[in-house]
Amino acid sequence: MFYRLLGALAGISISIGRNTLFEPNAKPDFRADVPHSMRSADTLIRIESRLPGLLGSLGGVDIEADCRLCEVITHYSIKGSPDLTDIQAPTMCSLPKAQRLFNDSLELYFSTLPANIDPSTFKTRNWYWAVRAQFVLQSSGGVRYFPAPEVKDPTTYGPADAKANFNKIELPFWADEQTRKASGNE
């Protein structure tokens, strides 16, 4: 019961936005205050929670994240109206260019492809980030996964919950960028 209540107070959120440290033509510079890998990434994904502050000395909290750059292809008719939209999610996790771990959050730095328009084929390509994240508490009482199910939900963690599911949102044990969107997401 305590685990489920703690899950309700966890405050897990995911924000996806422009990296304010981004430099379009960043060059490696060993004297720079910000590493090249951060300056050359245009997108920042931040996963955060109140769990570390709530847990105090109960145990360590790890953050597992799976981020995928999904392609959206929109086909247009000759008259210019959208006919068909196809979303393609990769099967592999995208690796960040850089990451920073804080007490209450994880920042992941990525490069996002620019949108492109091909007038000769009547289609556009855009990209968006799909994110799944979970917080794992390891303590003397065992391992607990957050986001926890609702207080009255009897669901328990099992082998099927070990991997992120990109076909559904709002699942227990994995936060997603849509239902856990932080204010200020682009």
N, C-alpha and C positions, 0 to 999 in steps of 0.2 A: 504494500500500500504506500509506504514512504517513497519507494522508487517511482511509482506512478505520479504521486504528488510533486515530486522533484521534477519529473518530466514536464508537468504543466507549468512550472516556474522557470524552466531552462532558458526560455527566450532565445531560441535558435533562429538566426536570420542569415540570409545570403544576399549579398549585393553584388551586382555586376555593373561595372561602369568604366568610364575613361580613366586611364592611369594619369594622374596629374604630374607624375615624374617623367612622362614620355617625352622623348626628343626624337623627332622624325629621322634625323640623320646622325644619330648617336654614334660616336666613335669610341673605341676602347681608350680609357684614360685612367691610368693607375692612381692619379692624384685626385680624381673626382670623389666627391662625398657619397654619391649614389652609384652603385655598381652598374656597369654597362648593361648587364642582363635585365635590370629593372628599367633603365632609361630607354631601352630598345623595345620594350613591350608596351603596346597601346591600350591593353585591357587589364583591369584589376578586378579579381573576384575575391571578395572578403566573406569569410564564413566565421560567424561569431556566436557566442552564447554567454549566459550568466553562470553557467555550471561551475567553472573554477572558483568563483566567489562564493557560490552557494555550498560547495562541498567542503571548503576549508581543508581539513586534514584527513578526509575520508579516503583519499587515494589519488592517483594520477589520472589525468584525463588526456586521451589521445584523440586527434581528429583525423578521420579518414575521409578523403575527398576523391570524387571521380568527376572530371570535367570533360565534356565532349563538344566540339565545334560542329554544329549541325548546319547543313546546307538547305536552303529553301529556294527551290526553282519555281518561278511563276511563268507560265506560258500565256501569251496574249493572242487575242484574235487579230485579224487584219484591221479591225475597227479600233483596236487599242484597249478593249476590255479584258480583264483577266478571265481565262478559260479554265485553267487547271493549275493547282499548286501541289508540288511534290516536296515532301520533307524527307531528307536523308540524314539519319543519325549514324555516325560511325560506330563500329563495334569495339573499338579500342579507346582507352583513356588517352586524352591529350596530356602531354607532359609540359609543365610550366617552364618558362624561361628562368624564373626565379621564384622564391617563396620566402616569406617572413613569418615567423611564429611569435605571437604575443601571448600573454597570460590568458586572454579571453578570446583570441581569434587567430585565424590563419589567413594570410594574404597570399594569393597566387597571381603571378604576372604572366600574361599570355599575349601573343600577337594574333589579331583577328584579321582575316582577309577582308579587303574592301569589297563593297557591293559592286556588281558589274552588270552592265546592260548591253545586250547584243541585239541591236535593231534588225539585223538581217535574219535572225532566227525567231524574233518576237518572244524573247524570254529574258528574264532578269534572274540574277543569282544574288542572294543575300545570305548572311550567316548569323546565327545566334548561339549562345552558350547554354547548354543544358548541364545542370550541376546536381549531384547527389552527394550528401555529406552525412556523416554520423559521428557522434561523440561517444567514446568508449571509456567508461570508468572501470579501472581495475583496482579493487580493494580487497581487504581480507574477507569481505562478505561475498566475493565472486566478481564476475564481469557483468556490467550493465551497459545497455546500448540506448542512446538517445538520438532522436526524439523517441520517448517512450510512448506506448499506446495510451489512449485515454484511460482515465481512472477506472471506469467500469468495463473496459474492453478486456476480455480474458486472453487475448493473444499473447503468446510467449515467443521469445526469440528461438529460431530454429535454423537448420542448414540452408533453407531457401532464402533466409534473410541475410546471408553472409555476403552476397554480391548486390550491388546497386541495380535497380530495375529502372530502365529508361522508357519503358512502355506505359508506365502508370505514374501518377503523382499522388501525394498525400498518403503514403504508405507508412506504417509504423517502422521505426528503427532507421529510416533514411529521410533526411530533409531534402526538399527539392527547391529549385529556384523560383517556382511559381507559387507554391503555398507558403513558403517561408521568406518571401520577398521582403527585403529591408526597404524602408522608406528611402527614396532617392535613387532607386534602380533606374537605369536608362532603358 
